[in-house]
C-alpha cells in the first residue's frame, strides 16, 4: 500500500478523530496517543477545526458529528466482509480494511501503547496464559478473519503471534484491539496468485494477561459490531464454518 502525502494526511486526520471520538482530548493527550510531532499535530488540528471535523472547547478537542464517523467505520467493515471477485486486489483491500476499520485507522499499535488516563486506576496483571487459534479440515483457505471476545475487566491482550498457516508477519497478519471493550479482531491472508492452504493448522497464538484468578476464557463469536468471523478461498468465495472448523484452546506458554 503506497503512502503519499495526501494519504498520510488522511491517516493522521482519522487517527486524531478516533482518539477524540472516545472522549474530549487535550493537545498533550493527542500528542501521546497519535505519536505525531508537535508541529504536525498542531497543523492537523487547525485544519480539522477549520473544516468543522473537530471543535475546540475549554482547551480540549472533541469530534463534531461522531455519528458520521461511526457510519463510515461500519461501511468499511461491511465492505471488508464482502466477497471480492478479483483475487489480485482482494488482499490489498482486506489489509486496508483491517487498518482503517478501527478508530485508530491503522495505528493500532499507537493506541495499544498509549499511556493510561491520568489518575485512573490501572489493573495489575497477576499472570498470563496463551490460547491457540486453530483451523481444521479446510480446503483452499486463502484469507481469514476471526472475532474473539473476552471480559476486559478480567483479561487483557498482551500479544499475538502469527501461526503461519495462512498469513505470517505484518502486513499479511494483522490484529486490532481498539474496536470496543473486550474485542479482538485477528486476520491473515496469502498474497498473489497462489492456491489456498488445505488441511489443518495454526492461525495465531494469543497471549492474555489476567487481573484475577477466576477469569472467564475468551471465545470466538460469529459477529459483533459489524465485524464478522469469516474464511475465504482463493476464488473469493466464503468457506462454510462448522462446529470444529475453528477452535480456540488454552496451550502452554511458548
Order of alpha helices (4+ residues) and beta strands (2+ residues): alpha-alpha-alpha-beta-beta-alpha-alpha-alpha-beta-beta-beta-beta-beta-beta-beta-beta-beta-beta
